[in-house]
Amino acid sequence: MSSMQLGNLGYLLLLGAILVFWLFVQNRESLGKKAQAAAAWGLIFLGTIAAIGLWDDIRQTVVPQQAVFADQGRIELPRAPDGHYYVTVGLNGAPVRFVVDTGASGMVLTRGDAVKAGLDLDGLAFYSQAMTANGPVQTAPVEIATVSLGPFSDRDVRAYVNDGEMEQSLLGMTYLQRFDRLEISGGKMFLER
């Protein structure tokens, strides 16, 4: 746990202790009923914490994931609740999550995803420029030795590492053009070769 999380936990424990103390001092005559109420609220509190802690796991089982149909040469990507399509692509063997962006020209990596793919950030030259919705950003052109998506594998794929802040890597048109068919229908994106 980080120091921030420990501080939050300490604060919640202190707040809980104060509430319990107040509960017992307020009505000493009916302690049995107060103990039942405190137990009920304690269970509600623990249930809420458990749900928050397990939310990512719950969401992963409820939200559909990308499906690969290797025999048909097809990949299906479900639309995420935020309206975007996400796909996990292997870069030099490392899984990297991308948002599919048909408005992006190239494959653009965050600095963190570039490190995951085994690229040396210290050796990159950020001399090219890309235009984004937030204005221009500096990028460094790179070549990724192996890019794999389901049964499809490509070698020496050109990409860019973004020097600015970016939440998610973008899978743009230079990679998507490698597919024979890209279709959006019924809340799914289909990629075929």
C-alpha positions, -999 to +999 in steps of 0.1 A: +000+000+000+012+035-007+014+061+020-016+078+006-037+046+008-025+040+044-034+076+053-069+071+039-073+038+057-062+054+090-086+082+085-115+058+078-106+037+109-105+068+131-138+080+117-154+046+123-140+045+159-155+079+166-189+069+152-189+037+172-179+056+204-206+082+198-232+055+192-225+038+225-222+070+246-254+085+231-278+057+243-262+035+269-296+022+279-302+002+247-268-011+239-282-044+224-300-025+197-271-003+191-248-033+187-271-047+161-273-015+142-235-011+143-230-047+130-254-040+102-236-007+092-203-025+095-214-052+071-227-025+047-194-007+050-173-039+044-195-049+014-190-014-002-153-016+002-152-052-012-173-040-042-150-011-049-119-032-045-132-059-069-148-035-094-122-041-121-125-078-118-163-076-119-162-054-149-138-077-167-162-106-164-193-086-173-179-065-202-172-086-234-136-088-246-121-090-280-128-123-298-103-139-322-116-163-349-083-175-363-098-201-387-119-173-403-091-146-401-114-124-381-112-103-349-142-089-332-139-059-309-169-050-287-177-013-282-167-003-247-191+016-224-172+049-233-180+043-270-145+034-281-131+002-294-101-012-275-077-040-286-048-057-270-019-060-294+014-078-289+044-055-294+076-075-294+058-101-273+044-077-247+006-071-245-003-035-250-038-021-249-047+003-277-078+024-285-086+019-322-085+054-337-094+057-374-087+094-371-051+088-363-026+084-391-002+061-374+003+038-345+012+061-315+026+047-283+026+063-248+060+064-232+050+036-208+038+013-236+070+020-255+090+008-225+067-023-223+075-031-259+113-030-251+121+004-267+149+024-252+134+059-245+169+074-239+179+066-275+148+082-291+149+115-310+116+134-307+120+154-339+088+147-357+055+165-349+019+153-348-012+174-347-037+164-320-070+178-308-049+195-280-024+210-305+009+198-318+031+172-299+066+160-305+070+123-315+098+100-321+096+075-350+103+039-341+102+005-357+086-024-339+101-057-347+070-078-342+034-067-340+008-095-334-029-094-332-046-127-329-034-150-357-019-120-376+018-111-372+036-083-389+073-074-388+091-041-388+060-020-382+065+018-381+051+036-351+056+068-331+063+074-294+045+105-281+066+128-260+035+144-244+010+131-219-013+105-234-036+081-215-038+054-241-018+043-271-035+047-304-039+021-332-041+043-363-046+038-400-011+028-410-017-005-391-054-008-397-048-006-435-032-040-433-066-055-429-088-063-459-120-054-441-127-030-412-164-027-404-185-014-375-219-030-371-241-039-342-218-024-316-188-044-328-158-036-349-147-064-373-112-067-386-105-093-413-075-104-434 
